[in-house]
Amino acid sequence: MDTHTLGLLEFDKVRELLAGYAASSLGRDLCRAVEPSTNVEKIRSEITLVSEMVAALDQNQPPPLSGLHDVRLLVKRAAIGTMLSAEQLLQVAETLACTGNVFRYRMRLSQNLEALIELLAGIEDFGPVSRSIGGCIDGRGHVLDVASRDLSAVRQKLFELDEKVKNEVKRLLRDPELRKILSYPNATVNGDHYVLPVAVNHRHKVEGIVHRVSGTGETVFVEPASIAHLSAERVTLKAEEDREVKRILRRLSGEVGRIAKPLSYSLEIIARLDFITARARYAREFDMHPPDVTTDGRLWLRNARHPVLLNIFRTAEQKSEQGNKPGLIVAPPTAGPAAKPLKQVVPIEVRLGLGFNLLIITGPNTGGKTVTLKTVGLLAVMAQCGMHIPAAAGSMVPVFSHILSDIGDEQSLEQSLSTFSSHITRIADILKTADENSLVLLDELGAGTDPTEGAALGRAILDALDQRGVRAIVTTHLGDLKTYAFNNPRAENGAVEFDIETLRPTYRLHIGQFGMSNALRIARRLKLPKELLQRAHRYLKRKKGKTGELARLQELREDAEKARQAALAAQHEADQQKAEYERKMKQAEREKAEQEELNALRAALKPNAAVRVSRFDSVGKVVKVNAAKQTVLVSVGLGQWEVPFDEIFPAG
């Protein structure tokens, strides 16, 4: 996919928004690295997984991803024999507990979530290793005494030795003669050594080792000789403890290394699960729906909204900010002098490949033409990333091999190109790549130069796109390009609406219309002198002798567009009903096959066969089968029960 277009569409912002819904670094990495695919089956599969996760979340069945860490590198190190630290093993144990929770989560999922159940089939439960680590290391990363008998024994010796040291310190501090020569009547600890604060002029009265001197030089900290030999013994015991701790850590690391391959595979699946869940949470938060992925070039976005703008307004509402930010699209204000603008994105409806391939959008500045281009481009990219899109249910998005755009002013300082030259250079690159499977988005076609030449160049570019069979949306201010669609059956006009009463754009897109400049009507409302307006009308009449003819042609196209919209809506409703009927038929066939399989199993029951009895929700053994009565005598617990066939199910 064209990286330049992804940058112009600001797809990175969508990636970051998506990453905010992931539960772990594994999921966030996948969110930030997601790229649009051109594989139709893969895209549909991903959208199905997201849809099923949305259903699971609606059923209050979120995946248990707590405790998930990115331990892939640690697992690889353990596999080659490296000893992991206690803190690292603790991270592995928490991740192993998470894999076990996900393993059991799969069993709780509703049977209709088939894609999710199949995805999670490869996850294993590493409970024994997790419990082994948890039994040796506590939540602070401390190796427990119970990790081994040798460690418990050496720590018991250390405890007893420390008690001896403390008792000896207490004995010394009770000596009145010794207390006289201390700077203060307490012992202190220097490293692992208990020391006494002896006044420097009495140093010779205490036999022992000086460990440090106070900053003033008036006190020396002496470890008495009666304690020093105990400290030496303590050093030996600490070395034994350290060796035993390392032996335990090596043993636990070896256990992790032995499951490295299946654990790494499980982590890949759980990372995907987190990625799927992030897309599902994002979809639920912003009322998104799964698009119908088409292969015939049909694009129909119903009530489409720009995802980044949606988030901007959501954030603004949460922060209770007053007023509108520049450059943001807002709905028109409600009636009344005290009414405030509603901070919501105005939805648009866009079609391509349904009666026409080229859509030429006209209308006023700040009317939403550029946002329309970016909305279409972003939603197409999101769909090809296996995401739900902020559009109504039933929206259709084709799989484009290329999405190519030229949006905004991109003056190149490095190449000393003007804005016009930069646009032409970009369009030339687009024409080299674009084909019948491409979506092209061009903003302000023909602008930046003489209007007559710009319009001629624009028509030539539209012809080139048409010849290639490209799906394209083009915005323009040039009046001459408004008539292009009248002479090309594969092109259609579109206009962003402008409210002449409020002198505000409404940001609504109307297909089948072309945008009028409204300059004279606006001038009249702004009280321009009548004689000037009359003169302007005379000039306009001289220049546009065919205005009436264009108006009549425009009315005919509007009527045709309304009829087309009605037909599309009816076709969509019929398709939805057909799809629902087919779904119910498949479900009925599946249930029939399952029932036949179950009946065959019940008919083949033999004594001692293990079965599950729904009445007790437990497993028992068949004692006797009575085919005539359609009952089974089953041993469950301490008793035997006669139950009908309908209550007997496979033990697995």
C-alpha positions as CSV (number, residue, x, y, z in Angstrom):
1,M,0.0,0.0,0.0
2,D,1.2,3.5,-0.8
3,T,3.0,4.9,2.3
4,H,2.6,8.5,1.1
5,T,-1.1,8.1,1.0
6,L,-1.2,6.5,4.5
7,G,0.7,9.6,5.7
8,L,-1.7,12.0,4.0
9,L,-4.7,10.2,5.4
10,E,-3.1,10.3,8.9
11,F,-3.5,6.6,9.4
12,D,-0.9,6.6,12.1
13,K,-3.4,8.5,14.3
14,V,-5.9,5.6,13.9
15,R,-3.1,3.1,14.7
16,E,-2.4,5.0,17.9
17,L,-6.1,5.2,18.8
18,L,-6.3,1.4,18.3
19,A,-3.2,0.7,20.4
20,G,-4.8,2.5,23.3
21,Y,-7.4,-0.3,23.5
22,A,-4.8,-3.1,23.7
23,A,-4.1,-4.8,27.0
24,S,-0.4,-5.6,26.5
25,S,2.7,-4.5,24.7
26,L,2.2,-7.6,22.4
27,G,-1.1,-6.2,21.3
28,R,0.0,-2.6,21.1
29,D,2.9,-3.6,18.8
30,L,0.5,-5.3,16.4
31,C,-1.8,-2.3,16.5
32,R,1.0,0.1,15.6
33,A,2.3,-2.1,12.8
34,V,-1.0,-3.0,11.2
35,E,-1.0,-2.6,7.4
36,P,-3.8,-2.9,4.9
37,S,-4.0,-6.3,3.1
38,T,-5.0,-7.1,-0.4
39,N,-5.9,-10.7,0.4
40,V,-9.7,-10.8,0.3
41,E,-10.1,-14.0,2.4
42,K,-7.7,-12.8,5.0
43,I,-9.5,-9.5,5.3
44,R,-12.9,-11.2,5.6
45,S,-11.5,-13.6,8.2
46,E,-10.1,-10.8,10.3
47,I,-13.4,-8.8,10.2
48,T,-15.2,-12.0,11.2
49,L,-12.9,-12.4,14.2
50,V,-13.5,-8.8,15.3
51,S,-17.3,-9.2,14.8
52,E,-17.2,-12.3,17.0
53,M,-15.2,-10.5,19.7
54,V,-17.7,-7.7,19.7
55,A,-20.4,-10.3,20.3
56,A,-18.3,-11.8,23.1
57,L,-17.9,-8.4,24.7
58,D,-21.6,-7.7,24.4
59,Q,-22.1,-11.0,26.2
60,N,-19.7,-9.8,29.0
61,Q,-17.1,-12.4,27.9
62,P,-13.9,-10.3,27.6
63,P,-10.7,-12.4,27.2
64,P,-8.7,-12.7,30.4
65,L,-5.4,-10.9,29.4
66,S,-4.4,-9.8,32.9
67,G,-0.7,-10.6,33.7
68,L,0.3,-10.9,30.0
69,H,3.9,-9.8,29.4
70,D,6.2,-9.9,26.4
71,V,8.4,-12.8,27.5
72,R,9.4,-14.0,24.1
73,L,13.0,-13.1,24.5
74,L,13.2,-14.6,28.0
75,V,11.7,-17.8,26.7
76,K,14.3,-18.0,23.9
77,R,17.1,-17.4,26.4
78,A,15.8,-20.1,28.7
79,A,15.6,-22.5,25.7
80,I,19.4,-22.1,25.1
81,G,20.2,-22.7,28.8
82,T,20.4,-19.2,30.2
83,M,19.5,-18.8,33.8
84,L,16.6,-16.3,34.3
85,S,16.4,-14.1,37.3
86,A,13.7,-14.5,39.9
87,E,11.9,-11.3,38.6
88,Q,12.1,-12.6,35.0
89,L,10.7,-16.0,36.1
90,L,7.9,-14.2,37.9
91,Q,7.0,-12.4,34.6
92,V,7.0,-15.8,32.9
93,A,4.8,-17.3,35.6
94,E,2.2,-14.5,35.3
95,T,2.2,-15.0,31.5
96,L,1.8,-18.7,31.9
97,A,-1.2,-18.1,34.2
98,C,-2.6,-15.8,31.5
99,T,-2.3,-18.6,28.9
100,G,-4.1,-21.0,31.2
101,N,-6.9,-18.5,31.7
102,V,-7.2,-18.0,27.9
103,F,-7.2,-21.8,27.5
104,R,-10.2,-22.1,29.8
105,Y,-11.8,-18.9,28.3
106,R,-12.1,-20.8,25.0
107,M,-14.2,-23.5,26.6
108,R,-16.6,-20.8,28.0
109,L,-17.2,-19.1,24.6
110,S,-20.6,-19.5,22.9
111,Q,-20.5,-22.2,20.3
112,N,-21.6,-19.7,17.6
113,L,-18.2,-17.9,18.0
114,E,-16.6,-20.5,15.7
115,A,-13.8,-18.4,14.4
116,L,-12.6,-17.3,17.8
117,I,-12.8,-20.9,19.1
118,E,-10.8,-22.1,16.2
119,L,-8.2,-19.3,16.6
120,L,-7.6,-20.3,20.3
121,A,-7.4,-24.0,19.6
122,G,-3.6,-23.8,19.5
123,I,-3.2,-22.4,23.1
124,E,-2.0,-24.8,25.7
125,D,-2.4,-24.7,29.5
126,F,1.1,-24.6,31.1
127,G,-0.3,-24.8,34.6
128,P,2.3,-27.2,36.0
129,V,5.2,-24.9,35.1
130,S,3.3,-21.8,36.4
131,R,2.6,-23.5,39.7
132,S,6.2,-24.7,39.9
133,I,7.5,-21.2,39.6
134,G,4.8,-19.8,41.9
135,G,5.6,-22.3,44.5
136,C,9.3,-21.2,44.6
137,I,9.1,-17.4,44.0
138,D,6.7,-15.0,45.8
139,G,5.1,-11.9,44.3
140,R,8.1,-9.7,45.2
141,G,10.5,-11.9,43.2
142,H,11.9,-13.5,46.4
143,V,12.9,-17.2,46.3
144,L,10.9,-18.9,49.0
145,D,12.4,-21.2,51.7
146,V,10.1,-24.0,50.6
147,A,11.7,-24.0,47.1
148,S,14.1,-26.8,48.3
149,R,15.1,-28.6,51.5
150,D,18.7,-27.4,51.2
151,L,17.6,-23.8,50.9
152,S,15.3,-24.1,53.9
153,A,18.2,-25.7,56.0
154,V,20.8,-23.1,55.1
155,R,18.3,-20.2,55.8
156,Q,17.5,-21.8,59.2
157,K,21.2,-21.8,60.0
158,L,21.4,-18.2,58.9
159,F,18.5,-17.3,61.1
160,E,20.0,-19.0,64.1
161,L,23.4,-17.3,63.5
162,D,21.7,-13.9,63.2
163,E,20.0,-14.6,66.6
164,K,23.4,-15.3,68.1
165,V,24.8,-12.1,66.7
166,K,21.9,-10.1,68.1
167,N,22.1,-11.7,71.5
168,E,25.9,-11.0,71.6
169,V,25.3,-7.3,70.6
170,K,22.7,-7.0,73.4
171,R,25.1,-8.6,75.9
172,L,27.8,-6.1,75.0
173,L,25.5,-3.1,75.2
174,R,24.5,-4.1,78.7
175,D,28.1,-3.9,79.8
176,P,28.3,-0.6,81.8
177,E,32.1,-0.1,81.1
178,L,31.6,-0.5,77.4
179,R,28.7,1.9,77.3
180,K,30.9,4.6,78.8
181,I,33.2,4.6,75.7
182,L,30.3,4.6,73.1
183,S,29.4,7.8,71.3
184,Y,25.7,6.7,71.6
185,P,24.2,3.6,73.3
186,N,23.1,1.7,70.2
187,A,24.6,-0.7,67.7
188,T,24.3,0.0,64.0
189,V,24.7,-2.1,60.8
190,N,27.4,-1.5,58.2
191,G,26.7,-3.8,55.2
192,D,26.2,-7.2,56.8
193,H,28.1,-6.4,59.9
194,Y,26.9,-5.2,63.3
195,V,29.2,-2.4,64.6
196,L,29.5,-0.3,67.8
197,P,30.1,3.5,67.6
198,V,33.2,3.9,69.7
199,A,34.7,7.2,70.6
200,V,38.0,7.5,68.7
201,N,40.1,8.1,71.9
202,H,38.8,4.8,73.3
203,R,39.4,2.7,70.2
204,H,42.1,0.7,71.9
205,K,39.7,-0.5,74.6
206,V,37.5,-2.5,72.1
207,E,39.1,-5.5,70.3
208,G,37.7,-5.9,66.8
209,I,37.7,-4.6,63.2
210,V,37.1,-1.0,62.2
211,H,34.7,-0.8,59.3
212,R,34.3,3.0,58.9
213,V,34.9,6.3,60.6
214,S,32.4,9.1,61.1
215,G,32.5,12.3,59.0
216,T,33.9,14.3,62.0
217,G,36.5,11.6,62.7
218,E,35.4,11.5,66.4
219,T,33.7,8.1,66.1
220,V,34.9,4.8,64.7
221,F,32.5,1.9,64.0
222,V,34.0,-1.3,65.3
223,E,32.8,-4.9,64.8
224,P,33.7,-6.6,68.1
225,A,35.9,-9.7,67.9
226,S,33.3,-11.8,69.5
227,I,30.9,-11.0,66.6
228,A,33.5,-11.0,63.8
229,H,34.0,-14.8,63.8
230,L,30.2,-15.2,63.6
231,S,30.2,-12.8,60.6
232,A,32.8,-14.9,58.9
233,E,30.6,-18.0,59.4
234,R,27.6,-16.0,58.0
235,V,29.6,-15.2,54.8
236,T,30.0,-18.9,54.2
237,L,26.3,-19.6,54.8
238,K,25.3,-16.7,52.5
239,A,27.5,-18.2,49.7
240,E,25.7,-21.6,50.2
241,E,22.4,-19.8,50.1
242,D,23.3,-18.0,46.9
243,R,24.5,-21.3,45.2
244,E,21.2,-23.0,46.2
245,V,19.1,-20.1,44.9
246,K,20.9,-20.2,41.6
247,R,20.4,-23.9,41.4
248,I,16.7,-23.4,41.9
249,L,16.6,-20.6,39.3
250,R,18.4,-22.8,36.8
251,R,16.0,-25.6,37.4
252,L,13.0,-23.4,36.9
253,S,14.6,-21.8,33.8
254,G,15.1,-25.3,32.4
255,E,11.4,-26.0,32.9
256,V,10.6,-22.8,30.9
257,G,13.1,-23.8,28.2
258,R,11.4,-27.1,27.7
259,I,8.1,-25.5,26.9
260,A,9.7,-22.7,24.8
261,K,8.2,-23.8,21.5
262,P,4.6,-24.3,22.4
263,L,4.7,-21.3,24.7
264,S,6.0,-19.0,21.9
265,Y,3.2,-20.3,19.7
266,S,0.6,-19.6,22.3
267,L,2.0,-16.1,22.8
268,E,1.6,-15.4,19.1
269,I,-2.0,-16.5,19.3
270,I,-2.6,-14.4,22.5
271,A,-1.0,-11.4,20.9
272,R,-3.4,-11.8,18.0
273,L,-6.3,-12.1,20.5
274,D,-5.3,-8.9,22.1
275,F,-5.1,-7.2,18.7
276,I,-8.5,-8.5,17.8
277,T,-9.9,-7.4,21.2
278,A,-8.4,-3.9,20.7
279,R,-10.2,-3.6,17.3
280,A,-13.4,-4.8,18.9
281,R,-13.3,-2.4,21.8
282,Y,-12.5,0.5,19.4
283,A,-15.5,-0.5,17.3
284,R,-17.8,-0.7,20.2
285,E,-16.6,2.6,21.6
286,F,-17.3,4.5,18.4
287,D,-20.4,2.6,17.1
288,M,-18.6,1.0,14.2
289,H,-19.9,-1.8,12.0
290,P,-18.3,-4.5,9.9
291,P,-18.1,-3.6,6.2
292,D,-19.2,-6.0,3.4
293,V,-15.9,-6.7,1.5
294,T,-16.6,-6.8,-2.2
295,T,-14.4,-7.9,-5.1
296,D,-16.3,-6.2,-7.9
297,G,-15.3,-2.6,-7.1
298,R,-18.5,-1.5,-5.4
299,L,-18.0,1.0,-2.7
300,W,-21.0,2.3,-0.6
301,L,-20.3,4.1,2.6
302,R,-23.5,4.8,4.5
303,N,-23.5,7.4,7.2
304,A,-19.7,7.4,7.2
305,R,-17.8,9.4,9.8
306,H,-14.1,10.4,10.0
307,P,-12.6,8.3,12.8
308,V,-10.0,10.8,14.0
309,L,-12.6,13.6,14.1
310,L,-14.9,11.3,16.1
311,N,-12.1,10.9,18.7
312,I,-11.4,14.7,18.7
313,F,-15.0,15.5,19.5
314,R,-15.2,12.7,22.1
315,T,-12.1,14.0,23.8
316,A,-13.4,17.6,23.7
317,E,-16.7,16.5,25.3
318,Q,-14.8,14.6,28.0
319,K,-12.7,17.6,28.9
320,S,-15.8,19.9,28.8
321,E,-14.0,22.3,26.5
322,Q,-16.0,25.3,25.4
323,G,-16.2,26.5,21.8
324,N,-15.1,24.9,18.6
325,K,-11.5,24.2,17.5
326,P,-10.4,25.6,14.1
327,G,-10.6,23.1,11.3
328,L,-13.1,20.8,13.0
329,I,-16.4,19.8,11.4
330,V,-19.4,20.4,13.5
331,A,-23.1,20.1,12.9
332,P,-25.0,23.3,12.3
333,P,-26.2,25.1,15.4
334,T,-29.6,24.5,16.8
335,A,-32.2,27.2,16.5
336,G,-32.3,30.0,19.0
337,P,-29.9,32.7,20.0
338,A,-28.5,30.8,23.0
339,A,-28.0,27.6,21.1
340,K,-24.5,26.1,21.1
341,P,-22.9,24.1,18.2
342,L,-23.3,20.4,18.6
343,K,-19.9,18.7,18.6
344,Q,-20.6,15.8,16.3
345,V,-19.3,14.7,13.0
346,V,-21.9,15.0,10.2
347,P,-22.2,11.6,8.5
348,I,-21.8,11.4,4.7
349,E,-23.0,8.9,2.1
350,V,-20.5,8.0,-0.7
351,R,-20.8,5.6,-3.6
352,L,-18.5,4.4,-6.3
353,G,-18.7,1.5,-8.7
354,L,-22.5,1.7,-8.5
355,G,-23.5,3.4,-11.8
356,F,-20.3,5.5,-11.9
357,N,-16.6,5.2,-11.2
358,L,-15.6,8.9,-11.0
359,L,-17.2,11.3,-8.5
360,I,-16.4,15.0,-8.9
361,I,-17.2,17.0,-5.7
362,T,-17.7,20.7,-5.8
363,G,-18.7,23.2,-3.1
364,P,-17.4,26.1,-0.9
365,N,-14.1,26.2,1.0
366,T,-14.3,24.6,4.5
367,G,-17.4,22.8,3.3
368,G,-16.0,19.3,4.0
369,K,-14.7,18.3,0.5
370,T,-11.2,17.4,1.8
371,V,-12.6,15.6,4.9
372,T,-14.8,13.6,2.5
373,L,-11.7,12.4,0.6
374,K,-9.9,11.5,3.8
375,T,-13.0,9.8,5.3
376,V,-13.3,7.5,2.2
377,G,-9.6,6.8,2.1
378,L,-9.3,6.1,5.8
379,L,-12.3,3.8,5.9
380,A,-11.1,1.8,2.9
381,V,-7.7,1.4,4.7
382,M,-9.4,0.4,8.0
383,A,-11.5,-2.2,6.2
384,Q,-8.4,-3.7,4.5
385,C,-6.8,-3.9,8.0
386,G,-9.7,-6.1,9.1
387,M,-11.3,-3.4,11.2
388,H,-14.9,-2.3,11.6
389,I,-15.5,1.1,10.2
390,P,-17.5,4.2,11.5
391,A,-20.3,3.7,9.0
392,A,-23.8,2.2,9.1
393,A,-24.3,-1.5,8.8
394,G,-24.4,-2.7,5.2
395,S,-21.6,-0.5,4.0
396,M,-19.6,-2.0,1.2
397,V,-15.8,-1.6,0.7
398,P,-13.9,-3.2,-2.2
399,V,-10.4,-4.6,-1.8
400,F,-8.2,-2.0,-3.5
401,S,-4.7,-3.0,-4.8
402,H,-3.7,0.6,-4.4
403,I,-5.1,3.6,-2.6
404,L,-3.4,6.7,-4.1
405,S,-4.0,10.3,-3.1
406,D,-3.0,13.9,-3.6
407,I,-4.4,15.9,-0.8
408,G,-3.5,19.3,0.6
409,D,-0.8,21.8,-0.2
410,E,2.5,20.0,-0.5
411,Q,5.0,22.5,-1.7
412,S,8.4,20.9,-2.0
413,L,11.2,23.1,-0.6
414,E,13.8,20.4,-1.3
415,Q,13.0,20.2,-5.0
416,S,12.1,23.9,-5.3
417,L,8.7,23.0,-6.7
418,S,5.6,25.2,-6.4
419,T,2.4,23.8,-5.0
420,F,1.1,23.4,-8.6
421,S,4.2,21.6,-9.7
422,S,4.2,19.4,-6.7
423,H,0.6,18.3,-7.3
424,I,1.4,17.6,-11.0
425,T,4.4,15.5,-10.0
426,R,2.3,13.5,-7.6
427,I,-0.5,13.0,-10.1
428,A,2.1,11.8,-12.7
429,D,3.3,9.2,-10.2
430,I,-0.3,8.2,-9.4
431,L,-1.1,7.7,-13.1
432,K,1.9,5.3,-13.4
433,T,0.5,3.0,-10.7
434,A,-3.3,3.3,-10.9
435,D,-5.3,0.5,-12.5
436,E,-8.9,-0.8,-12.4
437,N,-8.4,-2.1,-8.8
438,S,-7.2,1.3,-7.5
439,L,-8.8,4.1,-5.5
440,V,-7.6,7.6,-6.4
441,L,-8.3,10.7,-4.3
442,L,-7.4,14.1,-5.8
443,D,-8.0,17.3,-3.9
444,E,-8.5,20.6,-5.8
445,L,-7.9,19.2,-9.2
446,G,-6.6,21.9,-11.7
447,A,-6.0,24.5,-9.0
448,G,-2.9,26.7,-8.7
449,T,-2.8,27.8,-12.3
450,D,-4.9,29.6,-14.9
451,P,-8.5,28.4,-14.5
452,T,-9.0,27.7,-18.2
453,E,-5.8,25.7,-18.5
454,G,-6.4,24.1,-15.2
455,A,-9.8,22.9,-16.2
456,A,-8.5,21.5,-19.5
457,L,-5.7,19.7,-17.6
458,G,-8.3,18.4,-15.1
459,R,-10.5,17.0,-17.9
460,A,-7.5,15.2,-19.4
461,I,-6.6,13.7,-16.0
462,L,-10.2,12.6,-15.5
463,D,-10.1,11.0,-18.9
464,A,-6.9,9.1,-18.1
465,L,-8.4,7.8,-14.8
466,D,-11.6,6.8,-16.7
467,Q,-9.6,4.9,-19.4
468,R,-7.9,2.9,-16.6
469,G,-11.2,2.0,-15.0
470,V,-10.0,3.6,-11.7
471,R,-12.4,4.4,-8.8
472,A,-11.7,8.0,-8.1
473,I,-13.1,10.9,-6.1
474,V,-12.0,14.4,-7.1
475,T,-12.7,17.8,-5.6
476,T,-12.5,21.0,-7.5
477,H,-13.5,24.7,-7.6
478,L,-13.3,25.0,-11.3
479,G,-16.7,25.6,-12.9
480,D,-15.8,23.9,-16.2
481,L,-15.2,20.6,-14.5
482,K,-18.7,20.6,-13.1
483,T,-20.0,19.7,-16.5
484,Y,-17.6,16.8,-17.0
485,A,-20.1,14.3,-15.6
486,F,-22.8,15.4,-18.1
487,N,-20.8,14.1,-21.0
488,N,-19.4,10.9,-19.3
489,P,-21.8,8.2,-18.2
490,R,-19.1,6.7,-15.9
491,A,-18.8,10.0,-13.9
492,E,-21.1,11.7,-11.5
493,N,-21.2,15.1,-9.7
494,G,-21.3,15.6,-6.0
495,A,-21.8,18.7,-3.9
496,V,-21.2,19.7,-0.3
497,E,-24.2,21.6,0.9
498,F,-24.1,25.3,1.9
499,D,-26.9,27.0,3.9
500,I,-27.5,30.3,2.2
501,E,-29.6,31.5,5.2
502,T,-26.9,31.1,7.8
503,L,-24.0,31.5,5.4
504,R,-22.6,28.3,6.8
505,P,-21.6,25.0,5.2
506,T,-23.7,22.0,6.5
507,Y,-20.9,19.4,5.5
508,R,-23.5,17.2,3.9
509,L,-22.6,15.5,0.6
510,H,-25.2,15.3,-2.2
511,I,-24.5,12.9,-5.0
512,G,-26.0,13.9,-8.4
513,Q,-25.6,17.6,-7.8
514,F,-22.8,20.1,-8.5
515,G,-22.0,22.8,-6.1
516,M,-23.0,26.4,-7.0
517,S,-20.7,29.2,-6.1
518,N,-23.6,31.1,-4.4
519,A,-21.4,34.3,-4.7
520,L,-24.2,36.6,-5.9
521,R,-26.8,35.2,-3.4
522,I,-24.3,35.6,-0.5
523,A,-23.5,39.2,-1.8
524,R,-27.2,40.0,-1.7
525,R,-27.6,38.8,1.9
526,L,-24.5,40.9,2.8
527,K,-26.3,44.0,1.4
528,L,-24.0,44.7,-1.5
529,P,-25.5,47.6,-3.5
530,K,-28.3,46.5,-5.9
531,E,-26.8,48.3,-8.9
532,L,-23.6,46.2,-8.5
533,L,-25.6,43.0,-8.2
534,Q,-27.6,43.8,-11.3
535,R,-24.4,44.5,-13.3
536,A,-22.9,41.2,-12.1
537,H,-26.0,39.3,-13.2
538,R,-25.7,40.9,-16.7
539,Y,-22.1,39.9,-16.9
540,L,-22.9,36.4,-15.8
541,K,-25.8,36.1,-18.3
542,R,-23.4,37.0,-21.2
543,K,-20.9,34.5,-20.1
544,K,-23.3,31.6,-19.3
545,G,-25.9,31.6,-22.1
546,K,-26.6,27.9,-21.3
547,T,-27.4,28.3,-17.6
548,G,-31.0,27.3,-18.1
549,E,-30.1,24.3,-20.1
550,L,-27.6,23.2,-17.4
551,A,-30.2,23.7,-14.7
552,R,-32.7,21.5,-16.6
553,L,-30.0,18.9,-17.1
554,Q,-29.1,19.1,-13.4
555,E,-32.7,18.5,-12.4
556,L,-32.9,15.4,-14.6
557,R,-29.7,14.0,-13.1
558,E,-31.0,14.7,-9.5
559,D,-34.2,12.7,-10.4
560,A,-32.1,9.9,-11.7
561,E,-30.0,9.9,-8.6
562,K,-33.0,9.7,-6.3
563,A,-34.3,6.7,-8.3
564,R,-30.9,5.1,-8.2
565,Q,-30.8,5.6,-4.4
566,A,-34.2,4.0,-4.0
567,A,-33.2,1.1,-6.1
568,L,-30.0,0.6,-4.2
569,A,-31.8,0.7,-0.9
570,A,-34.3,-1.9,-2.1
571,Q,-31.5,-4.1,-3.4
572,H,-29.7,-3.8,-0.2
573,E,-32.8,-4.8,1.8
574,A,-33.3,-7.8,-0.5
575,D,-29.6,-8.8,-0.1
576,Q,-29.9,-8.6,3.7
577,Q,-33.0,-10.7,3.7
578,K,-31.4,-13.3,1.4
579,A,-28.2,-13.4,3.6
580,E,-30.3,-13.8,6.8
581,Y,-32.3,-16.7,5.1
582,E,-29.1,-18.4,4.0
583,R,-27.7,-18.0,7.5
584,K,-30.7,-19.6,9.1
585,M,-30.7,-22.4,6.6
586,K,-27.1,-23.2,7.3
587,Q,-27.7,-23.1,11.0
588,A,-30.7,-25.4,10.6
589,E,-28.6,-27.8,8.5
590,R,-25.7,-27.7,11.0
591,E,-28.1,-28.4,13.9
592,K,-29.7,-31.3,12.0
593,A,-26.3,-32.8,11.3
594,E,-25.3,-32.4,15.0
595,Q,-28.5,-34.0,16.1
596,E,-28.1,-36.9,13.7
597,E,-24.5,-37.5,15.0
598,L,-25.8,-37.4,18.6
599,N,-28.6,-39.9,17.8
600,A,-26.1,-42.2,16.2
601,L,-23.9,-42.0,19.3
602,R,-26.8,-42.7,21.6
603,A,-27.9,-45.7,19.4
604,A,-24.4,-47.2,19.6
605,L,-24.1,-46.9,23.4
606,K,-22.5,-49.9,25.2
607,P,-22.1,-50.8,28.9
608,N,-19.1,-49.1,30.6
609,A,-19.1,-46.3,28.0
610,A,-18.4,-42.9,29.6
611,V,-21.2,-40.3,29.0
612,R,-22.2,-36.9,30.4
613,V,-25.6,-36.7,32.0
614,S,-27.2,-33.3,31.6
615,R,-29.5,-33.8,34.6
616,F,-26.5,-34.0,37.0
617,D,-24.0,-32.1,34.8
618,S,-21.4,-34.8,35.5
619,V,-19.8,-37.9,33.8
620,G,-21.0,-41.4,34.5
621,K,-20.8,-44.9,33.1
622,V,-23.4,-46.8,31.1
623,V,-24.8,-49.8,33.0
624,K,-27.6,-50.9,30.6
625,V,-29.2,-49.6,27.5
626,N,-33.0,-50.0,26.8
627,A,-33.4,-49.1,23.2
628,A,-37.1,-49.9,23.2
629,K,-37.8,-47.4,26.0
630,Q,-35.1,-45.0,24.7
631,T,-33.5,-44.9,28.2
632,V,-30.1,-45.6,29.7
633,L,-29.2,-46.9,33.2
634,V,-26.2,-44.8,34.2
635,S,-24.0,-45.1,37.2
636,V,-23.3,-41.6,38.5
637,G,-21.5,-41.1,41.9
638,L,-22.8,-43.7,44.4
639,G,-26.1,-44.4,42.6
640,Q,-27.6,-45.7,39.4
641,W,-30.2,-43.7,37.5
642,E,-32.4,-44.4,34.5
643,V,-32.4,-41.4,32.2
644,P,-33.9,-40.8,28.7
645,F,-31.6,-40.7,25.7
646,D,-32.2,-36.9,25.4
647,E,-30.2,-36.3,28.6
648,I,-27.2,-38.3,27.4
649,F,-24.2,-36.6,25.7
650,P,-20.6,-37.4,24.8
651,A,-18.3,-37.4,27.8
652,G,-15.8,-35.2,26.0
